[in-house]
Every structure is written in structure tokens, then in C-alpha cells.
Amino acid sequence: MILAVDTSLGTAVALTDDDGARRAEAIAADPLGHAEVIGDLLVRALADAGQGEVSHVVAGMGPGPFTGLRIGIAAARAFALGRGIPVIAVPSHFAAALTALATATGPFAIVTDARRREVAITVFDGADADGIPHVTADTVLVPAVDADAHLDGIRRIDVTELSAVDLARVGALAVAAGRTLAGDEPLYLRHPDVTVPGAPKRVGS
């Protein structure tokens, strides 16, 4: 089985077979409180999935808020470390794009709330030869009021809840094709609010 974990929007956990068939899914839509719910969601999804060994863990890498993403990625990495299995990093918008491809034709943009009156936008157009959503414009952060002007007529799909099942499916496609879709660093898009303080100023006598 493949376990997928994403905390870019709410908290989403799912298990699929390696062919993409859904085994279990557990979701908390609240965009906050990831740390409080992720353990219970993992336990519930694993129990619902039934018999089978988890072979890979797919981690949603954002875009998303700094703290929320860290919680989901840390949970995915800790689970994988405990089982001695690999972590597959997948940009979260790829999962939303795979969901959209069931009905979308032509170019479309996945748009998610980035808070502070901004949205994160990634433009896709169909799927590539490996079945993975094809990116035509990388993820950018745009003021919400400017999103339509930025897209200039491209169909926008506003996403408030991400499918961890489709995240697992994208991860499985990437593994099958031997491709790396994301690096180890999450896609935060902006610096965290909390920073390491600098050295104290010297006070003259």
C-alpha cells in the first residue's frame, strides 16, 4: 500500500493500493490544528485500510503555511523512518490537478488560499506521458485581488480541500516512472514569521 499525508490545506491522510485503488481516507478540513488531529487520522486510516504492508509514504510538499506543512511532512517522514521505507515528495497542487483532470480539458489553474489575502497558483494542461499532471507555469504567490488578471482567462479551480488519495496516486505514478517531482524542502512561498534573532547589539559605554 501507499500512504499519503498532506497538511497544505486541512489535514488529509489516505492509503491506496499500488495501482491507485482507494483503501482508506481520513480528513479534517480545519486549516489549523494539524498537530492535534494527524495522529488520530493516521490511526483511523491504517485501521480502515485492513491487511497489507505500506511500501511508500507520499508527503505533500505544499504550497502551504510554514507550520502546517512542517507537521504533515514530519509525520510522513517519521512513519517512513519507523518502517524503513522511502518518502516520495509530491507538490500538493499535483493532487488537486489530478482530481481536476477527471473533468477539466485544456489549461487550468489550481488556486489555493495562501492567507494574508494572497493565493497560490499553479497552471496545468492535461497529463504527460506518465499520467502525471503537466505543469505549464510553476507555482506563484499572487494577491487574491489580482488572481484573475494574472491568469488572463485561464480557467481557475479554487481548491479548499485536497484529496490524499490523488496525492498517493501521483506518488505512485512518479515511482513507476522513476521521477522526482519535488525536493526535500517544502514549498512555503514566503518566509516564516518566526526567525532566529540576530546577535545582540553592542551598547557603548
Backbone as CSV, one residue per row, in Angstrom:
resi,resn,N_x,N_y,N_z,CA_x,CA_y,CA_z,C_x,C_y,C_z
1,MET,0.837,-1.195,0.000,0.000,0.000,0.000,0.876,1.251,0.000
2,ILE,0.278,2.348,-0.400,0.945,3.648,-0.353,0.177,4.536,0.611
3,LEU,0.905,5.142,1.549,0.325,6.079,2.498,0.634,7.495,2.027
4,ALA,-0.373,8.362,2.018,-0.174,9.761,1.643,-0.620,10.662,2.782
5,VAL,0.155,11.712,3.024,-0.139,12.669,4.088,0.018,14.077,3.531
6,ASP,-0.987,14.907,3.741,-0.891,16.298,3.287,-1.530,17.226,4.312
7,THR,-0.829,18.326,4.614,-1.363,19.340,5.529,-1.226,20.733,4.928
8,SER,-1.333,20.831,3.618,-1.217,22.132,2.968,-2.485,22.961,3.117
9,LEU,-3.630,22.299,3.262,-4.907,22.993,3.477,-5.462,22.513,4.819
10,GLY,-6.317,21.500,4.782,-6.675,20.827,6.024,-5.641,19.742,6.286
11,THR,-6.070,18.693,6.987,-5.203,17.542,7.230,-5.822,16.342,6.530
12,ALA,-5.063,15.726,5.613,-5.599,14.631,4.811,-4.638,13.455,4.823
13,VAL,-5.192,12.270,5.078,-4.413,11.035,5.114,-5.169,9.998,4.294
14,ALA,-4.443,9.221,3.489,-5.104,8.172,2.714,-4.145,7.030,2.466
15,LEU,-4.709,5.860,2.207,-3.940,4.702,1.766,-4.561,4.162,0.496
16,THR,-3.702,3.840,-0.464,-4.160,3.236,-1.712,-3.337,1.984,-1.984
17,ASP,-3.862,1.134,-2.856,-3.042,0.063,-3.405,-2.065,0.682,-4.393
18,ASP,-1.053,-0.084,-4.806,-0.071,0.500,-5.721,-0.639,0.785,-7.101
19,ASP,-1.843,0.268,-7.392,-2.492,0.588,-8.662,-3.425,1.789,-8.538
20,GLY,-3.428,2.433,-7.356,-4.225,3.637,-7.156,-5.593,3.410,-6.551
21,ALA,-5.974,2.162,-6.346,-7.292,1.882,-5.755,-7.326,2.370,-4.315
22,ARG,-8.397,3.054,-3.957,-8.534,3.611,-2.611,-8.734,2.515,-1.587
23,ARG,-7.953,2.566,-0.505,-8.131,1.631,0.608,-8.763,2.324,1.811
24,ALA,-8.336,3.549,2.106,-8.875,4.275,3.258,-8.528,5.745,3.128
25,GLU,-9.347,6.583,3.763,-9.090,8.022,3.742,-9.661,8.648,5.007
26,ALA,-8.927,9.593,5.577,-9.387,10.318,6.761,-8.994,11.780,6.595
27,ILE,-9.962,12.674,6.838,-9.759,14.095,6.547,-10.279,14.949,7.697
28,ALA,-9.544,16.014,8.000,-10.026,17.078,8.880,-9.886,18.372,8.093
29,ALA,-11.004,19.034,7.808,-10.995,20.191,6.915,-10.411,21.449,7.556
30,ASP,-10.361,21.499,8.879,-9.861,22.684,9.574,-8.442,22.999,9.110
31,PRO,-8.190,24.230,8.602,-6.841,24.575,8.146,-5.845,24.772,9.275
32,LEU,-6.315,24.696,10.517,-5.449,24.803,11.687,-5.542,23.496,12.487
33,GLY,-4.752,23.375,13.521,-4.853,22.218,14.406,-4.348,20.919,13.821
34,HIS,-3.413,20.991,12.875,-2.891,19.764,12.260,-2.275,18.820,13.289
35,ALA,-1.498,19.393,14.209,-0.793,18.557,15.183,-1.762,17.798,16.078
36,GLU,-2.927,18.389,16.347,-3.894,17.759,17.239,-4.618,16.588,16.595
37,VAL,-4.730,16.576,15.254,-5.568,15.560,14.610,-4.795,14.531,13.796
38,ILE,-3.560,14.849,13.415,-2.906,13.986,12.429,-2.658,12.575,12.963
39,GLY,-2.334,12.446,14.241,-2.112,11.114,14.797,-3.361,10.262,14.736
40,ASP,-4.499,10.839,15.130,-5.761,10.096,15.099,-6.149,9.726,13.665
41,LEU,-5.912,10.639,12.732,-6.254,10.348,11.340,-5.404,9.204,10.790
42,LEU,-4.130,9.194,11.130,-3.266,8.093,10.696,-3.745,6.755,11.261
43,VAL,-4.061,6.739,12.557,-4.534,5.503,13.194,-5.821,5.023,12.528
44,ARG,-6.747,5.956,12.285,-8.031,5.596,11.685,-7.848,5.054,10.265
45,ALA,-7.033,5.744,9.464,-6.844,5.319,8.079,-6.163,3.959,8.010
46,LEU,-5.155,3.745,8.843,-4.461,2.461,8.839,-5.382,1.326,9.265
47,ALA,-6.254,1.592,10.242,-7.198,0.572,10.680,-8.214,0.261,9.582
48,ASP,-8.695,1.314,8.897,-9.698,1.122,7.850,-9.125,0.426,6.614
49,ALA,-7.814,0.580,6.403,-7.203,0.022,5.196,-7.124,-1.506,5.224
50,GLY,-7.140,-2.091,6.411,-7.074,-3.543,6.503,-5.669,-4.078,6.305
51,GLN,-5.582,-5.350,5.924,-4.296,-6.030,5.813,-3.477,-5.502,4.642
52,GLY,-2.167,-5.445,4.833,-1.272,-5.011,3.762,-0.113,-4.220,4.319
53,GLU,1.020,-4.301,3.643,2.201,-3.570,4.066,2.304,-2.253,3.306
54,VAL,2.678,-1.206,4.017,2.904,0.093,3.387,4.317,0.087,2.797
55,SER,4.417,0.360,1.492,5.718,0.300,0.814,6.348,1.672,0.605
56,HIS,5.509,2.715,0.517,5.992,4.078,0.312,5.107,5.042,1.088
57,VAL,5.687,6.174,1.452,4.904,7.261,2.056,5.043,8.480,1.150
58,VAL,3.923,9.039,0.747,3.915,10.236,-0.085,3.635,11.443,0.801
59,ALA,4.514,12.431,0.742,4.358,13.649,1.542,3.989,14.809,0.639
60,GLY,2.885,15.485,0.956,2.507,16.698,0.236,3.427,17.840,0.643
61,MET,4.084,18.457,-0.329,5.124,19.443,-0.052,4.657,20.885,-0.203
62,GLY,3.360,21.089,-0.336,2.861,22.447,-0.454,2.647,22.834,-1.910
63,PRO,2.288,24.091,-2.119,2.418,25.245,-1.227,1.450,25.203,-0.047
64,GLY,1.886,25.850,1.025,1.068,25.924,2.218,1.767,26.704,3.302
65,PRO,1.076,26.948,4.400,1.663,27.687,5.521,2.829,26.924,6.143
66,PHE,3.780,27.652,6.667,5.020,27.093,7.192,4.762,26.016,8.240
67,THR,4.021,26.345,9.287,3.827,25.406,10.391,3.025,24.193,9.955
68,GLY,1.935,24.415,9.229,1.098,23.307,8.801,1.850,22.295,7.961
69,LEU,2.616,22.772,6.990,3.378,21.863,6.137,4.390,21.061,6.935
70,ARG,5.070,21.713,7.857,6.088,21.028,8.649,5.495,19.852,9.409
71,ILE,4.285,20.007,9.930,3.659,18.940,10.711,3.379,17.720,9.840
72,GLY,2.801,17.933,8.676,2.487,16.810,7.803,3.718,16.112,7.283
73,ILE,4.720,16.899,6.878,5.947,16.306,6.348,6.690,15.551,7.441
74,ALA,6.725,16.109,8.643,7.389,15.428,9.751,6.692,14.112,10.074
75,ALA,5.362,14.103,10.037,4.621,12.866,10.312,4.920,11.814,9.245
76,ALA,4.950,12.230,7.983,5.237,11.298,6.899,6.646,10.724,7.042
77,ARG,7.611,11.594,7.339,8.997,11.134,7.466,9.187,10.231,8.685
78,ALA,8.510,10.557,9.775,8.638,9.724,10.980,8.056,8.337,10.737
79,PHE,6.910,8.278,10.079,6.303,6.977,9.774,7.225,6.164,8.883
80,ALA,7.771,6.805,7.839,8.653,6.105,6.912,9.922,5.632,7.602
81,LEU,10.463,6.466,8.473,11.676,6.087,9.195,11.421,4.873,10.074
82,GLY,10.271,4.858,10.741,9.938,3.734,11.607,9.762,2.434,10.845
83,ARG,9.291,2.518,9.608,9.082,1.301,8.804,10.258,0.987,7.886
84,GLY,11.214,1.920,7.772,12.342,1.703,6.868,11.939,1.724,5.406
85,ILE,11.028,2.644,5.048,10.535,2.735,3.672,10.764,4.148,3.145
86,PRO,10.754,4.345,1.829,11.066,5.662,1.269,9.902,6.648,1.355
87,VAL,10.281,7.936,1.382,9.316,9.030,1.303,9.362,9.607,-0.101
88,ILE,8.206,9.789,-0.706,8.096,10.376,-2.039,7.510,11.777,-1.883
89,ALA,8.273,12.783,-2.274,7.818,14.173,-2.154,7.019,14.559,-3.398
90,VAL,5.810,15.085,-3.168,4.933,15.476,-4.272,4.346,16.858,-3.984
91,PRO,4.458,17.817,-4.903,3.787,19.100,-4.700,2.279,18.896,-4.530
92,SER,1.713,19.540,-3.537,0.302,19.308,-3.215,-0.632,19.672,-4.365
93,HIS,-0.288,20.694,-5.131,-1.157,21.094,-6.241,-1.279,20.000,-7.302
94,PHE,-0.302,19.081,-7.374,-0.402,17.982,-8.332,-1.595,17.083,-7.999
95,ALA,-1.853,16.889,-6.718,-3.003,16.068,-6.320,-4.305,16.739,-6.734
96,ALA,-4.397,18.042,-6.482,-5.600,18.770,-6.881,-5.764,18.762,-8.400
97,ALA,-4.653,18.839,-9.122,-4.721,18.805,-10.584,-5.193,17.450,-11.079
98,LEU,-4.729,16.367,-10.452,-5.182,15.042,-10.854,-6.678,14.899,-10.627
99,THR,-7.160,15.426,-9.514,-8.607,15.426,-9.257,-9.337,16.190,-10.345
100,ALA,-8.803,17.357,-10.714,-9.454,18.212,-11.710,-9.459,17.579,-13.093
101,LEU,-8.438,16.772,-13.399,-8.339,16.186,-14.735,-9.486,15.231,-15.052
102,ALA,-10.226,14.825,-14.028,-11.387,13.959,-14.277,-12.451,14.689,-15.083
103,THR,-12.465,16.027,-14.994,-13.499,16.803,-15.693,-12.922,17.949,-16.529
104,ALA,-11.690,18.378,-16.248,-11.130,19.556,-16.914,-10.509,19.194,-18.254
105,THR,-10.677,20.085,-19.215,-9.996,19.978,-20.501,-9.313,21.298,-20.788
106,GLY,-8.160,21.234,-21.425,-7.420,22.452,-21.717,-6.711,22.967,-20.486
107,PRO,-6.031,24.106,-20.611,-5.284,24.662,-19.482,-6.213,25.045,-18.320
108,PHE,-5.729,24.835,-17.106,-6.475,25.255,-15.921,-5.477,25.567,-14.819
109,ALA,-5.936,26.365,-13.863,-5.079,26.767,-12.746,-5.655,26.246,-11.443
110,ILE,-4.801,25.617,-10.645,-5.170,25.267,-9.278,-4.847,26.474,-8.406
111,VAL,-5.850,26.924,-7.661,-5.716,28.128,-6.834,-6.055,27.755,-5.394
112,THR,-5.133,28.019,-4.468,-5.373,27.743,-3.057,-5.097,28.988,-2.223
113,ASP,-5.795,29.091,-1.109,-5.636,30.221,-0.201,-4.264,30.158,0.462
114,ALA,-3.499,31.239,0.328,-2.189,31.310,0.976,-2.228,32.234,2.196
115,ARG,-3.440,32.665,2.555,-3.641,33.590,3.672,-3.026,34.961,3.360
116,ARG,-3.207,35.879,4.278,-2.728,37.257,4.096,-3.215,37.857,2.772
117,ARG,-4.436,37.483,2.383,-5.059,37.997,1.159,-4.251,37.659,-0.092
118,GLU,-3.614,36.497,-0.062,-2.862,36.016,-1.218,-3.321,34.613,-1.573
119,VAL,-3.080,34.231,-2.829,-3.392,32.875,-3.277,-2.158,32.288,-3.954
120,ALA,-2.062,30.960,-3.911,-1.010,30.240,-4.623,-1.616,29.659,-5.893
121,ILE,-0.924,29.847,-7.007,-1.452,29.449,-8.312,-0.437,28.584,-9.047
122,THR,-0.901,27.444,-9.567,-0.101,26.612,-10.469,-0.954,26.305,-11.686
123,VAL,-0.389,26.459,-12.872,-1.134,26.226,-14.114,-0.730,24.875,-14.704
124,PHE,-1.739,24.099,-15.086,-1.544,22.772,-15.670,-2.250,22.697,-17.020
125,ASP,-1.855,21.708,-17.807,-2.551,21.440,-19.068,-2.440,19.938,-19.339
126,GLY,-3.497,19.216,-19.007,-3.528,17.785,-19.247,-2.521,17.015,-18.412
127,ALA,-2.206,15.818,-18.880,-1.227,14.955,-18.210,-0.135,14.596,-19.200
128,ASP,1.046,14.287,-18.685,2.159,13.922,-19.555,2.113,12.426,-19.876
129,ALA,3.157,11.943,-20.524,3.172,10.551,-20.966,3.134,9.558,-19.811
130,ASP,3.510,10.011,-18.608,3.488,9.138,-17.429,2.176,9.234,-16.663
131,GLY,1.239,10.047,-17.166,-0.039,10.211,-16.489,-0.014,11.249,-15.380
132,ILE,1.093,11.961,-15.232,1.247,12.975,-14.184,0.793,14.328,-14.718
133,PRO,0.021,15.095,-13.935,-0.405,16.416,-14.400,0.768,17.246,-14.908
134,HIS,0.555,17.873,-16.069,1.631,18.608,-16.747,1.591,20.087,-16.362
135,VAL,2.663,20.540,-15.734,2.751,21.940,-15.304,3.203,22.809,-16.478
136,THR,2.473,23.896,-16.714,2.884,24.849,-17.748,3.344,26.176,-17.150
137,ALA,3.017,26.414,-15.885,3.506,27.611,-15.185,3.681,27.246,-13.721
138,ASP,4.902,27.393,-13.225,5.213,26.995,-11.854,4.415,27.809,-10.832
139,THR,4.356,27.289,-9.622,3.574,27.902,-8.550,4.095,29.295,-8.208
140,VAL,3.162,30.228,-8.107,3.497,31.598,-7.719,2.505,32.074,-6.666
141,LEU,2.932,33.076,-5.919,2.086,33.707,-4.907,1.606,35.034,-5.471
142,VAL,0.286,35.243,-5.445,-0.314,36.424,-6.076,-1.341,37.022,-5.124
143,PRO,-1.424,38.354,-5.027,-2.518,38.947,-4.250,-3.863,38.428,-4.762
144,ALA,-4.757,38.091,-3.856,-6.027,37.491,-4.255,-6.794,38.368,-5.239
145,VAL,-6.744,39.672,-5.051,-7.488,40.578,-5.934,-6.913,40.617,-7.342
146,ASP,-5.665,40.163,-7.505,-5.014,40.192,-8.820,-5.008,38.834,-9.511
147,ALA,-5.619,37.821,-8.891,-5.510,36.455,-9.407,-6.088,36.327,-10.813
148,ASP,-7.277,36.876,-11.045,-7.898,36.734,-12.362,-7.094,37.455,-13.439
149,ALA,-6.571,38.628,-13.106,-5.741,39.353,-14.068,-4.471,38.569,-14.379
150,HIS,-3.904,37.946,-13.355,-2.700,37.138,-13.549,-2.981,35.949,-14.472
151,LEU,-4.140,35.330,-14.303,-4.475,34.147,-15.095,-4.871,34.506,-16.522
152,ASP,-5.337,35.720,-16.736,-5.637,36.217,-18.089,-6.504,35.244,-18.894
153,GLY,-7.615,34.816,-18.268,-8.580,33.978,-18.970,-8.419,32.481,-18.769
154,ILE,-7.320,32.045,-18.174,-7.163,30.610,-17.896,-8.179,30.193,-16.842
155,ARG,-8.819,29.078,-17.060,-9.827,28.598,-16.108,-9.191,28.377,-14.743
156,ARG,-9.816,28.940,-13.697,-9.304,28.748,-12.346,-10.168,27.749,-11.593
157,ILE,-9.502,26.899,-10.824,-10.191,25.939,-9.964,-9.736,26.208,-8.540
158,ASP,-10.634,26.778,-7.743,-10.307,27.100,-6.358,-10.484,25.852,-5.503
159,VAL,-9.430,25.477,-4.815,-9.409,24.239,-4.041,-9.326,24.571,-2.558
160,THR,-10.254,24.022,-1.779,-10.246,24.241,-0.328,-9.956,22.961,0.446
161,GLU,-10.007,21.826,-0.245,-9.763,20.536,0.398,-9.033,19.633,-0.581
162,LEU,-7.942,19.036,-0.134,-7.107,18.245,-1.039,-7.337,16.754,-0.839
163,SER,-7.336,15.998,-1.933,-7.523,14.554,-1.874,-6.184,13.858,-1.640
164,ALA,-6.021,13.260,-0.472,-4.808,12.495,-0.211,-4.775,11.231,-1.058
165,VAL,-5.939,10.752,-1.480,-5.975,9.598,-2.389,-5.283,9.959,-3.698
166,ASP,-5.612,11.123,-4.250,-4.979,11.531,-5.502,-3.514,11.896,-5.290
167,LEU,-3.150,12.360,-4.095,-1.736,12.582,-3.791,-0.979,11.255,-3.851
168,ALA,-1.564,10.219,-3.279,-0.949,8.889,-3.330,-0.839,8.401,-4.770
169,ARG,-1.858,8.671,-5.565,-1.841,8.225,-6.970,-0.736,8.919,-7.757
170,VAL,-0.560,10.223,-7.523,0.532,10.931,-8.204,1.880,10.361,-7.755
171,GLY,2.004,10.095,-6.458,3.236,9.499,-5.955,3.523,8.152,-6.604
172,ALA,2.494,7.331,-6.765,2.669,6.021,-7.391,3.102,6.167,-8.849
173,LEU,2.531,7.131,-9.547,2.923,7.374,-10.936,4.385,7.809,-11.022
174,ALA,4.796,8.659,-10.083,6.179,9.129,-10.070,7.141,7.980,-9.802
175,VAL,6.788,7.107,-8.862,7.635,5.946,-8.553,7.742,5.037,-9.774
176,ALA,6.611,4.780,-10.409,6.609,3.892,-11.572,7.454,4.445,-12.716
177,ALA,7.478,5.779,-12.846,8.234,6.411,-13.925,9.672,6.730,-13.528
178,GLY,10.016,6.491,-12.250,11.359,6.796,-11.784,11.644,8.285,-11.761
179,ARG,10.617,9.072,-11.457,10.755,10.534,-11.497,10.712,11.146,-10.105
180,THR,11.383,12.281,-9.962,11.341,13.071,-8.734,10.565,14.344,-9.033
181,LEU,9.470,14.556,-8.314,8.603,15.701,-8.586,8.892,16.893,-7.684
182,ALA,9.561,16.666,-6.569,9.849,17.752,-5.625,11.095,17.392,-4.837
183,GLY,11.773,18.423,-4.340,12.931,18.212,-3.499,12.528,18.008,-2.047
184,ASP,13.512,18.020,-1.175,13.254,17.784,0.245,12.670,19.001,0.948
185,GLU,12.847,20.189,0.354,12.376,21.405,1.002,10.918,21.682,0.632
186,PRO,10.078,21.944,1.618,8.682,22.269,1.326,8.560,23.578,0.540
187,LEU,7.439,23.727,-0.142,7.171,24.937,-0.916,6.375,25.902,-0.039
188,TYR,7.115,26.766,0.686,6.469,27.695,1.599,6.002,28.962,0.893
189,LEU,6.694,29.392,-0.141,6.416,30.598,-0.918,6.743,31.898,-0.193
190,ARG,6.721,31.867,1.114,7.130,33.067,1.858,7.910,32.616,3.086
191,HIS,8.701,33.521,3.631,9.490,33.198,4.807,8.578,33.050,6.027
192,PRO,8.944,32.189,6.973,8.137,32.054,8.193,8.169,33.331,9.007
193,ASP,7.114,33.530,9.802,7.052,34.719,10.647,8.115,34.687,11.737
194,VAL,8.390,33.490,12.250,9.354,33.359,13.336,10.742,33.215,12.736
195,THR,11.673,34.041,13.159,13.039,33.986,12.653,14.014,33.892,13.820
196,VAL,15.193,33.414,13.519,16.241,33.339,14.530,16.744,34.751,14.790
197,PRO,16.739,35.185,16.042,17.194,36.547,16.318,18.668,36.715,16.001
198,GLY,19.009,37.918,15.626,20.420,38.213,15.372,21.184,38.411,16.674
199,ALA,22.473,38.630,16.527,23.301,38.850,17.692,22.873,40.139,18.393
200,PRO,22.923,40.165,19.725,22.520,41.381,20.439,23.412,42.564,20.064
201,LYS,22.795,43.714,20.022,23.556,44.914,19.691,24.505,45.265,20.836
202,ARG,25.651,45.715,20.450,26.598,46.160,21.463,26.242,47.564,21.930
203,VAL,26.282,47.730,23.206,25.910,49.024,23.790,27.208,49.706,24.217
204,GLY,27.404,50.906,23.699,28.619,51.641,24.057,28.597,52.111,25.492
205,SER,29.766,52.321,26.069,29.870,52.771,27.449,29.653,54.274,27.534
